Amino acid sequence: MPKFISIALTNAAEGREDEYNQWYEQQHVFDVLRVPGIQSAQRFRISDQSRQKLGYRYMAVYEVETDNIENIHRAIAERAGTDAMPRSDAIGADRMFLDYEVVSPRITAEEAAAKDSKK
């Protein structure tokens, strides 16, 4: 089955950072993980030392396995704003969602070092 990484780039509404993070970490992530095909979730905050910034402070990365990523989009759209996936007005209005299909295996530094040692 095809694997994807889905990325959500978001910000908190002005002055509501704590409320936003509480909602995202204690409610939203678990609601999203109830969607069949979504395997895991992890959140990140942009580093102050980041070389570039896109205007989004937070990123959520979801690992997805599905034959059709549009089925995941539909399932989320059907749930969004319902009891199955309540929205919060603590999230900023500007958001970006991206899906990347996995095209290669994950390679660790240890695997790369082992390959180098065989040369």
C-alpha positions in Angstrom: 0.0 0.0 0.0 1.4 3.5 -0.8 2.8 5.5 2.0 2.6 9.3 2.4 3.8 12.0 4.7 1.1 14.6 5.2 2.2 17.9 6.6 0.1 20.6 8.3 1.6 24.0 8.7 -0.2 26.2 11.1 -0.1 29.1 13.6 -2.0 29.9 16.8 -4.5 32.7 16.7 -3.1 36.0 18.1 -2.5 35.7 21.8 -3.8 32.1 22.0 -0.7 30.0 21.8 -1.2 28.0 25.0 -4.9 27.3 24.1 -3.9 26.3 20.6 -1.2 23.9 21.7 -3.4 22.3 24.4 -6.2 21.8 21.8 -3.8 20.4 19.2 -1.9 18.0 21.5 -4.8 16.9 23.7 -7.7 16.8 21.2 -6.9 17.3 17.5 -4.0 14.9 17.1 -6.1 12.1 18.6 -9.1 12.9 16.4 -6.9 12.8 13.3 -5.4 9.5 14.3 -8.9 8.0 14.3 -9.1 8.4 10.5 -8.4 5.0 9.0 -5.0 5.1 7.2 -3.4 7.7 9.4 -0.7 5.8 11.3 1.1 8.3 13.4 1.5 12.0 14.2 4.2 14.2 15.5 4.3 18.0 16.0 7.2 20.4 15.6 7.9 24.1 16.3 10.2 26.1 14.0 13.6 26.7 15.4 14.7 30.2 16.1 17.9 29.2 14.2 16.0 28.0 11.1 17.8 29.1 7.9 14.4 30.0 6.3 10.9 30.7 7.6 7.7 30.3 5.7 5.5 32.2 8.1 4.2 29.1 10.0 5.4 28.4 13.5 4.1 24.9 13.8 4.2 21.7 11.7 2.4 18.4 12.2 3.7 15.4 10.3 1.4 12.5 9.8 2.4 9.1 8.4 -0.3 7.8 6.2 -0.9 4.4 4.4 -3.6 4.5 1.8 -4.4 3.5 -1.8 -5.8 7.0 -2.4 -4.7 10.0 -0.4 -7.9 11.8 -1.5 -9.9 9.3 0.6 -8.0 10.6 3.6 -8.8 14.2 2.6 -12.5 13.3 2.3 -12.6 11.5 5.7 -11.0 14.5 7.4 -13.4 17.0 5.6 -16.4 14.9 6.7 -15.3 14.9 10.3 -14.0 18.5 10.6 -16.2 20.7 12.7 -18.2 17.7 14.1 -18.0 15.9 17.4 -15.6 13.5 15.8 -13.1 16.4 15.0 -14.1 19.6 16.8 -12.4 22.7 15.5 -10.8 25.4 17.7 -10.9 29.1 17.1 -7.4 29.2 18.8 -5.9 28.0 15.5 -4.9 30.8 13.0 -6.9 31.2 9.8 -3.8 30.8 7.5 -2.9 27.1 7.1 -1.1 25.0 4.5 -1.5 21.2 3.9 0.9 19.1 1.9 1.1 15.5 1.0 4.3 13.7 -0.1 4.4 10.1 -1.4 7.3 8.0 0.0 9.6 7.2 -2.9 12.6 5.6 -1.2 13.3 3.7 2.0 14.4 5.5 5.1 18.2 5.4 5.5 19.8 5.9 8.9 23.3 7.3 9.6 24.3 3.9 10.9 23.2 2.2 7.6 25.2 4.8 5.6 28.3 4.3 7.8 28.0 0.5 7.4 27.9 0.9 3.6 30.9 3.2 3.7 32.9 0.7 5.8 32.3 -2.0 3.1 34.1 0.0 0.4 
